[in-house]
Amino acid sequence: MSRYLLRVAVAVALVAGAAGTSGCSDSGEEKAPKAGGTEGAPPLKWGDCEAPTAAEGGGQAPPKDWQCATLHVPLDYAKPEGETIPLALIRAKARDQDNRLGSLVFNFGGPGGSGITTLPGAAKEYEALRERYDLVSFDPRGVGRSDPVLCLDDKQLDSYYASDSSPDTPEAQKQYVDNTRAYQAACKANSGKVLPYVGTENAARDLDRIRQALGDDKLNYFGISYGTELGGVYAHLFPERVGRAVFDAVVDPTKTSEEGALGQAKGFQLALDNFAQDCVDRGDECRLQGSTAKEIEDNVVRLQKQLAAKPIPGIGDRMLTESSATNGIAQALYSQELWPLLEQGIDEAQGGQGQLLMALSDSLNGRDQNGNYSNIGAANTAINCVDSKDRYTLEQTKAKLPSFRAASPVFGDFLGWAMMSCTGWPVPGTWETPDVSAPGAAPIVVIGNTGDPATPYEGARKMVERLGPGVGVELTYKGQGHGAYNSGDPCVQQAVNSYLLDGKVPAGGTVCTAAPTPTPDASAPPSEPAAPLGA
């Protein structure tokens, strides 16, 4: 999940599996980090896993060879002997126990994504790594079953996500501010105790407790989207404890919330440009009207305006509004495999039927078919707002909208208005930007995707620079979608697997280029949610 206002969990992109051919190289080698004793955290008691809770997104229990455990950590690390909160963990043990390297801990992004739900669903993507690693993930504090942040109930969320997120009139703007305040008041009323403590720095300290409880001397880590920021903060706090680490779909640690939101507006516009051009290139096979990419995009803007004036039937008695349609479009841009659904959804909405775009929007918002929401939206807002100091007034936000509209006619207004998400939040923010400098840490492979909509490519270079000399090792993937390893590209996967399994550090500046492949058919939206656009 990106880190700022679109708030993405990379679980959405895990449906991507198209493999291409490409070339890359690597060099260097280091010894495998040792697995050793704990340093204070009690060993974990692993047992059978239950089905995911509603807050985690629901669904079936993972296969029998998966195990779950609970680790209690301090609510406030300034009071390490005080009140604790539970962290839920899940693992699949390494297949080759004789040559086991230790544990590989995943964070899939958000912030607010449930690792308990995501890792088993994505496990096939990481089978090569499971050969010698226990695959481990967790629900971070405030997420899923780890003392979740709760705000509005399901019916209230239906109304909240359908409401106008790009208000044009003074009356609509007042309603937008009122809705934001009501959401924040519900968060405070339902989860006020944990709100000050769900930030990324505390989550990074939790990561070290997890490392200890797993019995590893070093943290071997795979961070995706927001998980790269969490990993960077961990590396800053505990550089000597970094084992083999990979950052994929990298959040730019140098950008403020405004700069990050503007970057996302440009990133999603780029992804929409690529989608529209692909449609044009396919000629009569494309269902959308328009002989150029711009004409297709102009029709999308026209659809947004029509829905703002008059919503169309969605699912059940819910109507597809401008906000939910824009969410659905954004959802489908996370993976090239979802482009056929996006094409179909736009075409159907232009004909007055909004079911498919609403289904995509529901997936983005964490709503299942029974109307139950996960807590990804609530956790995402809570973590963002305790991390970032930025608080924008109505006047400041309105003054910045022209630059957002220039960046993206489709997404700009939504991401611009979303800057007010933390205005009035009951807990003060921590930083302008996170410190990820990690002198002395082991090499961290940092992967940027040139077509990534949610975490623009430039963030990888900035992360490498901020980690410091000899730490960040940049790898570029020239492809589409959010993330690179989950694309199935053999060059990316070979570079990552060689490092994590054999300690071979890829050469800095390695470039992997996805080969053109036919866009695969997709028959249903992904089951794993991201988080709402501009919520």
LUMSETI-278132 format. One record per residue (C-alpha): residue in one letter; residue number from 1; z, y, x. Coordinates in pm, 1 decimal. Layout:
A,NUM,Z,Y,X
...
//
This chain:
M,1,0.0,0.0,0.0
S,2,-70.4,312.3,157.9
R,3,227.2,519.7,217.8
Y,4,172.6,834.8,20.2
L,5,71.4,922.8,-329.6
L,6,-164.3,646.4,-430.8
R,7,93.8,392.8,-321.4
V,8,-87.4,73.6,-259.8
A,9,36.2,-282.3,-214.2
V,10,-207.4,-473.7,-3.7
A,11,-167.4,-773.6,-230.7
V,12,-459.7,-632.5,-427.1
A,13,-688.8,-668.9,-129.4
L,14,-588.8,-1027.8,-65.2
V,15,-854.0,-1147.7,-308.0
A,16,-1109.4,-1052.9,-42.8
G,17,-1234.9,-1361.0,132.1
A,18,-1598.5,-1300.5,225.1
A,19,-1660.1,-1405.2,586.6
G,20,-1930.7,-1261.8,807.0
T,21,-2038.3,-1302.5,1167.0
S,22,-1951.6,-1050.6,1432.7
G,23,-1869.0,-1018.2,1799.4
C,24,-1545.7,-925.5,1974.4
S,25,-1360.9,-984.8,2295.9
D,26,-1002.3,-1009.5,2414.1
S,27,-818.3,-1026.9,2741.6
G,28,-469.0,-1054.8,2881.0
E,29,-193.2,-1301.0,2810.9
E,30,182.9,-1304.5,2777.5
K,31,440.1,-1575.5,2736.4
A,32,554.7,-1669.4,2390.2
P,33,877.2,-1499.0,2279.1
K,34,1168.4,-1739.6,2264.3
A,35,1346.6,-1838.4,1946.4
G,36,1718.6,-1806.1,1999.0
G,37,2059.3,-1749.4,1843.6
T,38,2174.6,-1488.3,1595.3
E,39,2357.8,-1169.8,1691.6
G,40,2591.8,-1124.1,1399.9
A,41,2395.1,-1197.4,1084.6
P,42,2497.6,-1530.2,931.4
P,43,2239.3,-1809.6,933.1
L,44,2042.2,-1842.2,611.8
K,45,2100.1,-2117.2,357.0
W,46,1755.4,-2220.2,242.6
G,47,1697.2,-2389.9,-91.1
D,48,1445.0,-2434.3,-369.5
C,49,1265.7,-2125.4,-500.0
E,50,1283.0,-2003.8,-856.5
A,51,990.3,-1846.6,-1037.7
P,52,943.2,-1476.0,-959.2
T,53,1143.9,-1238.5,-1177.4
A,54,982.9,-982.5,-1406.1
A,55,1066.4,-715.4,-1146.8
E,56,868.4,-917.0,-890.0
G,57,569.8,-946.2,-1120.5
G,58,649.5,-1282.3,-1280.1
G,59,442.1,-1595.8,-1245.6
Q,60,504.0,-1955.9,-1145.9
A,61,746.0,-2081.9,-885.4
P,62,587.7,-2141.7,-543.1
P,63,501.7,-2495.8,-426.6
K,64,784.2,-2734.1,-338.9
D,65,735.8,-2690.9,37.0
W,66,845.2,-2326.8,9.7
Q,67,1210.4,-2233.5,47.9
C,68,1413.7,-1930.4,-54.6
A,69,1735.8,-1771.5,66.8
T,70,1947.6,-1461.4,22.8
L,71,2075.9,-1238.0,301.7
H,72,2343.8,-977.5,232.7
V,73,2306.5,-651.9,425.1
P,74,2501.2,-324.3,422.9
L,75,2408.9,-87.8,142.5
D,76,2488.4,197.5,383.7
Y,77,2444.9,123.3,753.6
A,78,2683.3,409.9,829.8
K,79,2945.7,183.0,669.9
P,80,2849.4,-161.1,804.9
E,81,3166.9,-325.2,674.3
G,82,3131.9,-172.0,328.0
E,83,2940.8,-271.8,16.2
T,84,2644.1,-503.6,59.9
I,85,2320.8,-568.0,-127.2
P,86,2119.4,-891.4,-142.9
L,87,1779.3,-934.4,19.8
A,88,1567.0,-1217.5,-120.4
L,89,1363.1,-1412.5,138.5
I,90,1099.3,-1683.1,123.2
R,91,946.2,-1908.2,388.5
A,92,703.2,-2189.9,451.5
K,93,798.1,-2386.8,762.0
A,94,555.3,-2429.1,1050.4
R,95,344.6,-2743.5,1027.4
D,96,376.5,-2820.1,1399.8
Q,97,752.2,-2810.4,1448.8
D,98,729.7,-2945.3,1803.4
N,99,531.5,-2638.9,1912.4
R,100,689.8,-2386.7,1678.3
L,101,696.1,-2028.1,1809.2
G,102,954.7,-1895.2,1565.2
S,103,917.9,-1696.7,1244.4
L,104,640.1,-1452.9,1152.1
V,105,772.3,-1192.3,906.8
F,106,529.7,-1022.6,666.5
N,107,549.2,-696.3,475.7
F,108,246.7,-652.5,249.1
G,109,288.5,-286.8,169.3
G,110,356.8,-60.9,-121.5
P,111,614.5,54.0,-57.7
G,112,749.9,-159.0,-337.3
G,113,548.1,-479.7,-309.9
S,114,732.7,-809.7,-351.5
G,115,695.4,-1041.5,-55.1
I,116,848.8,-1324.8,-257.7
T,117,550.8,-1310.1,-493.5
T,118,277.8,-1210.6,-251.1
L,119,318.0,-1445.6,44.7
P,120,282.5,-1776.0,-143.2
G,121,-21.0,-1640.5,-328.0
A,122,-181.2,-1524.9,-3.7
A,123,-71.3,-1817.8,212.8
K,124,-417.3,-1969.4,245.5
E,125,-522.5,-1654.2,432.5
Y,126,-263.4,-1731.5,701.3
E,127,-292.6,-2110.3,735.5
A,128,-391.7,-2084.1,1103.0
L,129,-72.0,-1891.4,1174.9
R,130,142.8,-2136.1,982.4
E,131,51.1,-2407.1,1230.6
R,132,309.9,-2274.3,1476.7
Y,133,505.6,-2010.6,1281.0
D,134,737.9,-2025.9,987.0
L,135,574.2,-1778.4,747.5
V,136,846.7,-1550.3,611.0
S,137,852.0,-1259.1,370.3
F,138,1108.6,-1077.4,159.2
D,139,1169.2,-830.4,-119.4
P,140,1276.8,-511.0,58.9
R,141,1583.1,-328.7,-68.9
G,142,1511.1,-175.4,-408.8
V,143,1226.7,-419.5,-475.3
G,144,1197.2,-729.5,-692.6
R,145,1521.5,-927.3,-679.1
S,146,1670.9,-723.7,-389.3
D,147,1877.7,-486.8,-605.7
P,148,1564.4,-342.9,-772.4
V,149,1522.5,21.0,-863.0
L,150,1472.2,43.0,-1239.6
C,151,1361.0,348.7,-1435.0
L,152,1174.2,335.1,-1768.4
D,153,1149.9,26.5,-1986.9
D,154,819.7,-148.6,-2059.7
K,155,731.9,43.6,-2377.0
Q,156,814.6,372.0,-2210.5
L,157,596.5,278.3,-1913.7
D,158,301.6,207.8,-2144.9
S,159,325.8,565.1,-2266.6
Y,160,396.3,707.2,-1920.6
Y,161,92.4,551.5,-1755.0
A,162,-135.8,648.8,-2043.1
S,163,-30.4,1014.1,-2028.1
D,164,-241.0,1289.6,-1874.0
S,165,-206.8,1281.3,-1494.1
S,166,-455.4,1563.2,-1428.7
P,167,-347.1,1831.8,-1676.3
D,168,-585.1,2123.2,-1732.6
T,169,-404.8,2347.7,-1981.9
P,170,-61.1,2513.8,-1959.9
E,171,59.6,2290.5,-2242.7
A,172,-61.3,1975.7,-2066.1
Q,173,92.4,2092.6,-1739.7
K,174,428.7,2145.0,-1908.8
Q,175,407.0,1794.7,-2055.0
Y,176,325.3,1653.4,-1711.4
V,177,630.9,1819.9,-1557.8
D,178,848.3,1704.1,-1848.7
N,179,724.8,1345.8,-1808.2
T,180,801.5,1355.5,-1435.0
R,181,1151.4,1485.0,-1497.7
A,182,1218.7,1223.4,-1765.4
Y,183,1105.9,948.2,-1528.2
Q,184,1332.4,1075.8,-1252.7
A,185,1629.0,1106.8,-1490.1
A,186,1581.2,744.3,-1595.2
C,187,1573.2,633.6,-1230.7
K,188,1898.5,817.3,-1162.5
A,189,2066.0,680.4,-1475.1
N,190,1963.8,319.5,-1411.3
S,191,1968.7,297.2,-1030.4
G,192,2153.2,600.2,-897.8
K,193,2377.1,393.1,-670.0
V,194,2094.2,256.1,-456.8
L,195,1855.0,553.6,-457.2
P,196,1995.8,716.3,-139.4
Y,197,1963.3,390.5,58.2
V,198,1617.6,246.1,-15.6
G,199,1430.1,438.5,255.3
T,200,1219.4,297.8,535.2
E,201,1477.4,345.3,810.6
N,202,1727.3,127.7,624.4
A,203,1451.9,-125.6,553.5
A,204,1376.2,-135.8,927.3
R,205,1741.3,-209.0,1000.0
D,206,1721.9,-482.5,737.6
L,207,1428.4,-628.1,931.3
D,208,1650.7,-664.2,1234.0
R,209,1917.8,-837.1,1026.9
I,210,1647.0,-1073.3,901.8
R,211,1540.2,-1141.5,1262.3
Q,212,1896.9,-1226.0,1353.2
A,213,1949.4,-1450.5,1054.1
L,214,1625.4,-1635.9,1129.3
G,215,1754.7,-1708.2,1479.7
D,216,1478.2,-1525.2,1669.8
D,217,1536.3,-1318.8,1982.6
K,218,1229.1,-1108.5,1900.4
L,219,1074.7,-1001.1,1571.1
N,220,725.9,-1142.4,1527.4
Y,221,576.6,-926.4,1255.9
F,222,264.0,-880.4,1043.9
G,223,266.1,-545.1,863.8
I,224,-4.5,-440.5,619.4
S,225,-58.0,-94.2,468.6
Y,226,289.2,61.4,423.8
G,227,411.6,-239.3,621.7
T,228,258.3,-74.5,929.0
E,229,482.2,228.0,884.3
L,230,783.8,3.5,837.3
G,231,683.9,-183.5,1151.5
G,232,637.7,139.0,1344.5
V,233,984.1,262.1,1247.3
Y,234,1128.8,-76.0,1347.5
A,235,954.7,-54.3,1685.6
H,236,1101.0,292.7,1735.8
L,237,1454.5,181.0,1652.1
F,238,1441.2,-155.4,1832.4
P,239,1159.9,-146.2,2092.2
E,240,1318.4,-417.8,2304.9
R,241,1322.2,-655.6,2007.6
V,242,951.4,-633.9,1922.5
G,243,781.5,-969.6,1971.7
R,244,418.8,-1023.8,1878.0
A,245,323.6,-773.5,1610.2
V,246,10.5,-682.7,1416.4
F,247,-45.8,-370.3,1205.5
D,248,-338.0,-390.5,959.6
A,249,-459.5,-117.5,715.5
V,250,-265.8,140.9,910.7
V,251,-77.6,435.6,763.1
D,252,-124.0,752.7,967.6
P,253,227.4,839.0,1094.2
T,254,128.0,1197.1,1175.8
K,255,41.7,1310.2,822.6
T,256,268.6,1483.7,574.6
S,257,260.9,1366.1,213.5
E,258,5.6,1636.9,130.0
E,259,-217.6,1543.2,421.9
G,260,-185.2,1175.3,338.8
A,261,-278.9,1234.8,-24.9
L,262,-579.8,1442.7,76.4
G,263,-683.9,1169.5,318.9
Q,264,-662.9,915.7,39.0
A,265,-876.8,1134.8,-185.2
K,266,-1144.1,1131.5,84.5
G,267,-1095.6,758.8,146.9
F,268,-1134.1,658.0,-214.9
Q,269,-1430.8,888.2,-253.0
L,270,-1591.9,719.9,48.1
A,271,-1529.8,378.7,-107.5
L,272,-1681.8,497.9,-435.8
D,273,-1982.5,635.4,-244.2
N,274,-2031.2,295.2,-81.1
F,275,-1999.1,116.4,-415.2
A,276,-2248.1,350.2,-583.0
Q,277,-2497.6,322.1,-297.6
D,278,-2474.8,-56.3,-310.9
C,279,-2552.5,-36.5,-681.7
V,280,-2858.3,180.5,-613.4
D,281,-2976.6,-52.6,-337.9
R,282,-2972.0,-346.3,-581.1
G,283,-3213.9,-166.7,-811.7
D,284,-3256.9,-321.7,-1155.8
E,285,-2973.4,-565.3,-1089.2
C,286,-2727.7,-278.3,-1119.7
R,287,-2600.5,-214.8,-1472.0
L,288,-2518.5,151.9,-1411.3
Q,289,-2756.0,436.7,-1486.5
G,290,-2862.2,658.2,-1198.1
S,291,-3128.7,649.3,-930.4
T,292,-2896.2,788.0,-661.1
A,293,-2533.6,734.6,-569.7
K,294,-2455.5,1091.0,-676.8
E,295,-2604.8,1034.6,-1020.7
I,296,-2388.1,726.4,-1068.9
E,297,-2080.1,920.5,-959.7
D,298,-2168.7,1215.9,-1183.5
N,299,-2175.0,971.0,-1473.7
V,300,-1828.4,848.7,-1374.4
V,301,-1700.8,1207.7,-1382.1
R,302,-1866.8,1249.9,-1721.9
L,303,-1688.7,935.7,-1842.9
Q,304,-1354.9,1077.0,-1725.2
K,305,-1412.7,1397.3,-1921.7
Q,306,-1511.7,1204.6,-2232.6
L,307,-1196.3,993.6,-2211.5
A,308,-983.8,1303.7,-2160.8
A,309,-1120.0,1436.5,-2488.3
K,310,-1124.9,1106.7,-2678.0
P,311,-978.3,776.8,-2547.5
I,312,-1155.8,452.0,-2638.0
P,313,-1019.4,109.5,-2739.4
G,314,-851.4,-75.6,-2455.2
I,315,-634.7,-386.5,-2489.9
G,316,-451.1,-456.1,-2813.3
D,317,-349.9,-129.5,-2973.7
R,318,-355.1,59.3,-2645.2
M,319,-630.9,309.7,-2577.1
L,320,-810.9,363.7,-2248.2
T,321,-730.9,718.3,-2139.3
E,322,-871.2,919.2,-1850.6
S,323,-566.4,831.2,-1641.8
S,324,-583.4,456.2,-1703.8
A,325,-960.0,450.6,-1644.6
T,326,-918.4,629.0,-1310.6
N,327,-644.2,384.2,-1214.7
G,328,-875.6,96.4,-1298.6
I,329,-1158.7,239.5,-1089.2
A,330,-922.3,286.2,-795.6
Q,331,-794.3,-69.0,-829.3
A,332,-1143.5,-214.1,-800.3
L,333,-1217.7,-18.8,-481.4
Y,334,-952.8,-205.9,-282.4
S,335,-1183.5,-499.5,-225.4
Q,336,-1558.8,-540.0,-219.2
E,337,-1510.5,-858.9,-418.1
L,338,-1399.3,-644.4,-710.7
W,339,-1714.8,-431.0,-713.6
P,340,-1884.1,-650.1,-979.5
L,341,-1583.5,-593.8,-1205.6
L,342,-1598.4,-221.4,-1140.9
E,343,-1967.5,-210.1,-1229.3
Q,344,-1905.8,-406.6,-1546.8
G,345,-1598.3,-204.4,-1639.7
I,346,-1769.3,132.4,-1602.5
D,347,-2073.7,11.2,-1794.7
E,348,-1862.0,-119.7,-2080.8
A,349,-1648.8,196.8,-2093.5
Q,350,-1960.2,410.5,-2111.1
G,351,-2051.8,199.9,-2413.2
G,352,-1712.5,257.0,-2575.3
Q,353,-1524.2,-56.3,-2469.1
G,354,-1231.8,-8.0,-2231.8
Q,355,-1078.1,-353.7,-2201.4
L,356,-1186.6,-432.1,-1846.2
L,357,-1093.8,-96.9,-1691.5
M,358,-759.1,-118.9,-1869.5
A,359,-701.4,-469.2,-1731.3
L,360,-768.8,-335.4,-1382.3
S,361,-536.7,-42.2,-1447.9
D,362,-263.9,-277.1,-1570.1
S,363,-294.9,-475.4,-1249.0
L,364,-257.8,-157.1,-1045.8
N,365,50.8,-58.6,-1244.9
G,366,215.3,-401.5,-1222.5
R,367,181.5,-486.9,-1593.9
D,368,129.2,-848.7,-1695.2
Q,369,-50.8,-975.1,-2004.6
N,370,278.3,-995.3,-2195.0
G,371,349.7,-626.9,-2142.4
N,372,614.0,-674.5,-1872.9
Y,373,606.3,-442.8,-1571.0
S,374,716.8,-524.2,-1220.0
N,375,930.7,-260.2,-1053.1
I,376,667.5,-166.7,-793.8
G,377,613.8,180.3,-942.3
A,378,984.6,261.7,-955.9
A,379,1053.6,125.9,-607.7
N,380,750.9,303.6,-469.7
T,381,860.3,641.4,-599.2
A,382,1218.7,589.2,-485.9
I,383,1120.6,488.7,-131.7
N,384,862.7,764.6,-95.3
C,385,1101.9,1031.0,-219.8
V,386,1395.8,933.8,0.8
D,387,1160.1,919.9,300.8
S,388,965.9,1243.8,256.9
K,389,1122.7,1589.9,256.0
D,390,820.0,1740.5,82.5
R,391,890.1,1894.9,-258.2
Y,392,606.7,2092.8,-417.6
T,393,642.9,2350.7,-693.1
L,394,400.0,2375.6,-982.6
E,395,248.4,2689.3,-830.9
Q,396,204.9,2527.7,-487.3
T,397,44.7,2221.9,-642.2
K,398,-203.0,2424.5,-850.6
A,399,-299.1,2627.3,-543.7
K,400,-386.5,2310.7,-350.2
L,401,-598.1,2148.0,-622.1
P,402,-931.8,2301.5,-513.5
S,403,-914.8,2125.3,-175.9
F,404,-841.3,1795.4,-349.8
R,405,-1130.8,1841.3,-592.0
A,406,-1361.3,1917.9,-301.3
A,407,-1248.6,1595.3,-132.3
S,408,-1311.1,1384.7,-443.3
P,409,-1447.1,1486.1,-783.6
V,410,-1314.5,1156.3,-924.9
F,411,-972.6,1114.7,-762.2
G,412,-885.4,1460.1,-629.9
D,413,-706.7,1602.0,-933.3
F,414,-493.7,1291.0,-976.1
L,415,-381.9,1278.7,-613.7
G,416,-326.2,1652.8,-605.5
W,417,-98.9,1653.6,-909.3
A,418,85.4,1349.4,-777.8
M,419,230.4,1566.6,-500.6
M,420,491.4,1667.5,-759.3
S,421,623.7,1311.3,-790.3
C,422,930.5,1391.1,-577.7
T,423,993.0,1744.5,-704.2
G,424,1339.5,1734.8,-858.3
W,425,1418.4,1387.2,-722.5
P,426,1797.4,1335.6,-720.6
V,427,1808.7,1234.2,-351.8
P,428,1695.4,1454.0,-59.1
G,429,1419.0,1334.4,172.4
T,430,1462.7,1222.5,532.8
W,431,1162.4,1334.2,737.9
E,432,836.3,1525.7,749.1
T,433,669.9,1234.2,926.9
P,434,824.6,914.2,1067.0
D,435,898.3,867.2,1436.4
V,436,718.2,553.3,1555.5
S,437,732.9,611.3,1930.7
A,438,829.7,282.4,2092.9
P,439,836.2,306.9,2472.7
G,440,891.1,-30.6,2632.4
A,441,790.2,-233.7,2326.7
A,442,560.5,-533.7,2358.9
P,443,192.0,-478.4,2270.8
I,444,120.5,-418.9,1901.7
V,445,-231.0,-489.7,1773.8
V,446,-333.1,-201.1,1545.1
I,447,-635.8,-263.5,1319.9
G,448,-834.3,10.8,1147.4
N,449,-1103.8,-53.9,885.4
T,450,-1383.0,205.2,871.4
G,451,-1428.9,153.5,495.4
D,452,-1062.2,143.2,394.6
P,453,-1004.9,361.1,84.6
A,454,-624.4,377.2,85.9
T,455,-537.7,398.2,455.5
P,456,-829.3,582.2,616.3
Y,457,-958.9,450.6,946.9
E,458,-836.5,746.6,1152.7
G,459,-475.5,641.6,1094.2
A,460,-508.7,348.2,1333.5
R,461,-589.1,574.5,1629.2
K,462,-298.4,803.0,1540.7
M,463,-62.2,506.2,1521.3
V,464,-174.8,387.0,1864.6
E,465,-116.8,733.5,2008.7
R,466,229.3,767.8,1854.2
L,467,346.4,420.7,1955.7
G,468,286.9,532.9,2312.2
P,469,112.1,414.8,2629.4
G,470,93.2,41.4,2676.4
V,471,214.3,-40.0,2323.8
G,472,-57.0,16.4,2062.8
V,473,-382.4,-181.0,2112.7
E,474,-658.0,-56.3,1882.4
L,475,-904.9,-290.3,1713.0
T,476,-1176.7,-157.1,1479.4
Y,477,-1324.5,-345.0,1185.6
K,478,-1647.1,-203.2,1046.7
G,479,-1620.9,-326.7,690.8
Q,480,-1513.1,-248.0,334.6
G,481,-1186.1,-279.0,148.6
H,482,-817.4,-231.0,217.8
G,483,-725.1,-423.1,530.5
A,484,-924.7,-630.6,779.0
Y,485,-761.8,-968.5,847.0
N,486,-775.0,-1062.7,478.8
S,487,-1150.3,-990.8,470.9
G,488,-1204.0,-1328.4,635.6
D,489,-1401.6,-1169.7,918.8
P,490,-1397.0,-1428.6,1201.5
C,491,-1390.3,-1169.9,1479.5
V,492,-1079.6,-999.1,1341.6
Q,493,-907.6,-1326.3,1269.3
Q,494,-986.3,-1468.9,1611.4
A,495,-844.3,-1161.9,1784.6
V,496,-527.1,-1164.6,1574.5
N,497,-474.8,-1539.9,1591.9
S,498,-527.3,-1545.4,1968.4
Y,499,-257.7,-1284.8,2011.7
L,500,-4.1,-1423.9,1768.6
L,501,-53.4,-1788.2,1866.2
D,502,-146.0,-1769.1,2234.6
G,503,-24.7,-1428.3,2347.6
K,504,-376.4,-1308.9,2440.5
V,505,-385.7,-933.3,2384.4
P,506,-729.7,-816.4,2265.4
A,507,-900.3,-552.7,2475.1
G,508,-823.7,-204.1,2350.2
G,509,-1124.8,-63.7,2168.1
T,510,-1250.1,-403.1,2047.2
V,511,-1496.2,-360.7,1759.0
C,512,-1565.6,-623.2,1492.1
T,513,-1862.6,-564.2,1262.1
A,514,-1886.0,-745.7,931.0
A,515,-2223.5,-907.5,873.6
P,516,-2393.6,-816.5,543.3
T,517,-2311.3,-1076.7,282.4
P,518,-2400.1,-1099.2,-86.5
T,519,-2129.4,-946.5,-300.2
P,520,-1945.6,-1245.3,-448.5
D,521,-1899.9,-1282.4,-819.7
A,522,-1558.1,-1204.5,-958.8
S,523,-1443.0,-1319.1,-1298.7
A,524,-1095.2,-1170.6,-1336.7
P,525,-879.9,-889.0,-1201.6
P,526,-635.0,-983.1,-925.9
S,527,-296.2,-1106.8,-1038.3
E,528,-104.5,-914.2,-773.9
P,529,-40.0,-547.6,-857.9
A,530,-69.2,-243.7,-639.4
A,531,97.4,73.5,-757.8
P,532,-16.8,349.4,-990.7
L,533,-260.8,621.5,-894.1
G,534,-69.9,944.9,-881.7
A,535,224.4,813.8,-1081.3
//
